[in-house]
Amino acid sequence: MEARVSQQNPGQLIQVPNTLRLKVGGRFGAIDPSAIAKAEAALKSLSGNFAQWLQDEVSKLEQARQRVRAEGSTPETLESLYLRAHDLKGLGATYEFPLITRIAASLCKLIDDKEKRTGASMALIDAHIDGIKAAIRDDIKTDDHPVGKVLVTELERRVTETGV
């Protein structure tokens, strides 16, 4: 049996109305610029605490490193180190140190694979942690800084060379 397409009615295009805007807009309303301004002001008022909060996170990373040194490179000690690095990866830019976010991301990449992390170079792990601490000490916030650029580029290159 052969199917035939009618030449009289080749098809119809049906326009479905886009009701998403109505649903979202009606439910949440428009974004209030004054609410955004208030949120930005609140964040700015907290920025005075950023240095201490960042130092607290780096202290946790350092404690995790000391645990690795004391107990060895075990799945548990390296998981703790990974979690601290991952926290800094997320918080560095928030605390106005995007360079720390990038260094911590490189460290996370180095020890991300649970199956391979116990074989990660402790010297390279130390270089990342020491780099984070140096960035804070010398107030190097971005990779626009010549030292920050060289530091993060070299760390990332070394991690890439490890094949992770």
N, C-alpha and C positions, 0 to 999 in steps of 0.2 A: 504494500500500500504506500503510495507516494503522498507526502505531506505537501500541501499547497499554501502559499501565503497569499492572502487576498490583496490584490492591487488596490482595492477601494479603501482599505483601512490598514495602512502599513504599520501603524502603532500610535500610541498616544504617550505623551510626556506628562506625567502627573507631578506637579509642584507640591511638595510637602512643606508646610510652613515650619520655619525654625522657631520653635517655642522655647528653646533653651534659654535665650536671653530673658524672656518673660518669666520663666521659672526661677532662674538665678536672681535676676534683678528684683523680682517681686518678693523673693524670700529673704535676700540679704540686703537689698537696696544698693545704692551706689556707694562707692568708697568715699568716705568723708575726708577731705584733705586735712581738716583740723585734727582728726584722729591720728592720721599719719604723722603730723607735726608733733602731737603729744607723745607718740611712741618714740619718735626720734629724739625728742627732748629727754624722755625718761632714760633712753639708752645713753645719751650723752652725760647725764647726771651720774650714771653708773660707771662711766669710763675712768673715773678716778680710782676705782677698785680694780681695774683690769691688770695693773702691774702685779698686785698681790695675788690675784686669782691665777694669773699666768705662772707666777713663781710657785704657787701651791701645786699646780699641775706638773711643773717640771720637777718639783721635789718628789712627787709620786713616781714619775718616770725614773728618777735617780734611785729611789728605793727599790723599784723593780729591777734595775740594773744590778744593784748590790745583791739582791736575792739571787740573780743568775750567777753572779761571781761566787757567792757563798755556797749555793746548792748545786751549781752546774747548769748546763744548758739542757733542761728537761722540758717536756711538753708543758708542764704546769708553770714553770718559771718564765718560759718564753711566751706563754699565753698572757700572763700578767703584764709582761713588757709590751706585748702587742696591743693590749687593751689601753694601756697608758699612752702609747704612741698614737693610737687611733683617736683617743680623746683630744690630744693636741692637734692632730690633723683637722679636727672639726672646730677647735677653739682658737687656733692661732690667728686667723683672719679676724674673728670676732673681737679678739683682744688687741687688734691693730698690729699684728705681726704676721702678715701673709707669708713671709719667708719661713716662719716656723711651721705653718701649715704645709708648705711644700717639702721641707726637710722631713717632717713627720710622715708625710705621704710616701716619701722615698723609703723611710725606715719600715713603714707598714708593708710596702711592696717586698722588701727584703725578707720579712718574716711572716708574710701573709699565709703561705702554704703550710698547713699544720704538719704535713708529711715531711717537708724539707726544712722546717725552721730550725731544728736542732743542729743542722749542718751549716747554719749561717755563720759567717765570719764574725767573731766577737770584736775584732779590731774595727770592722766596718760598722757594726752596731754602735760601738763606742764613738766612732767618728761622727755618727749622726747625733747622738746625745750630746757630745761635746760641742758640736756645731749649733745645736739649739741653745745650749747654755751660753755660748759665745755671742750669739745673736742678741740675746737678752742683755748680757753684760755690756756689750758695745752699742746697744740700741740700734741694731741693724734690722730694720723692719721689712724691707722688700729686696727683691733681686735687682732693683735699680741701683742699689749700692754696689760698688765694684767688688768688695770683699764678699758680700752676700751672693752675688752672681757667680763668682768663681767657686765658692763653697758649695752651693746647691747644685751647680752644674757638674762638679766633680763627683759629688755623692751620687747623684742620679746616674752618671756614667758608670761608676763602679758597680752599682746595683744592676744595671743593665748587663754589664760584663759577666756577672755571676750567673746570668741566664734565667733569672726568675721572672 
